[in-house]
Amino acid sequence: MSAYPTTDAVRDVIAAFESHELPRGDWTHRMHLTVAAWYVLWYGPDAALDHVRDAIQSYNAAHGIVTTPTGGYHETLTRFYVWLVSRAVCRAGVSEALAALVNRVVDECEDRQIPYAYYSRERLQSFDARSRWVEPDLASLD
C-alpha cells in the first residue's frame, strides 16, 4: 500500500476495514499499522488496544480467518505493535495533517524485524504468544 494522500484516504480504508469490506488481500502489515495508528489517535494509547483487538478479531471472523498455532490473530504482536505505534505517535506529535502523521508512523513501524529486538523467534512464534500476552525475553518495553 502506498502512502495516504489525504485524511479522507485514511478514513476510507478504516471504514472499509471496520465494515469488513476491505478485501482480505489488502489486510497487510501496513494496514494493521494504519488501524493501530488510527485507534491510538482517536482513543489514546490505553483504550486503543481494546479497540484494535476487537476490530481485528471481528474482521478476521467476517473473513473466515481462524486462529491456529501458525496463523490468525496474535495477541502478543497486537499488543506490541499498539505499544510501538503509540510511542511513534507520541514522538511525532499532532502538528501535521492526519494523513501525513499516519504515513510517518506507519513508515517508522513497518519493519517486521522490530519485534525481534524484544523477543526471541521461538517465544514470539509460539502458540502461547499468539493466544495471550507474553512478556519480551530479550529487551523490556519501556
Secondary structure as UniProt FT lines:
FT   HELIX           7..18
FT   TURN            19..20
FT   HELIX           24..26
FT   HELIX           29..62
FT   TURN            63..64
FT   TURN            69..70
FT   HELIX           75..92
FT   HELIX           98..109
FT   TURN            112..113
FT   HELIX           114..117
FT   HELIX           121..124
FT   HELIX           127..131
//
